Amino acid sequence: LPKYEVAFARTAAEREQLVADATAVTGYRIFESLVESAEELSFFDCTFAGTDRLPTDTIEANAVTVENASGVHGPDVAEQMLDYILTFVHRLDQGWQQE
């Protein structure tokens, strides 16, 4: 992303400062106070499928577009379940328990 500056907040104070100047933010939630203080924010990418923890009224009032991860994790979870089934059918779990 050579045209963009990507930053990661390590503290709550740093998060507030970075979001205040951001045009796009990603994470599993964003607080109402952050949305209200971010004058340039136009896009929030929620890393979860569900968005019920988001302050939707504030997001809508500030014209912020929200995208979520609905459908993204399904294939990975299905593969993991198949791995577990094969592990136990072939008794590979017994090998894990032996020292």
Secondary structure, DSSP 8 states (H G I E B T S, - for coil): -TTS------SHHHHHHHHHH-SEEEES---HHHHHH-TT--EEEESSS--TTS-HHHHHHTT-EEE--TTTSHHHHHHHHHHHHHHHHTTHHHHHH--
